[in-house]
């Protein structure tokens, strides 16, 4: 059990520093990166481009945003505009 916790801590990744949002409150960073991720995914899928470009946005929003946002997105009830 203790080894499982140690491996989780070792593999834990958080969002990188973003100079656009230097303050401690990361709410705007979360929402901006979440929307940018989905905009990028939509554009790359429509144009037949490489969807791996969106990985940076995903890496930035995953640790900061609530997990329920993905559920709202899947149900098309998310309030953000793309």
Secondary structure, 3 states (H helix, E strand, C coil): CHHHHHHHHHCCCCCCCCHHHCCCCCHHHHHHHHHHHHHHHHHHHHHCCCHHHHHHHHHHHHCCCCCHHHHHHHCCCCCCCC
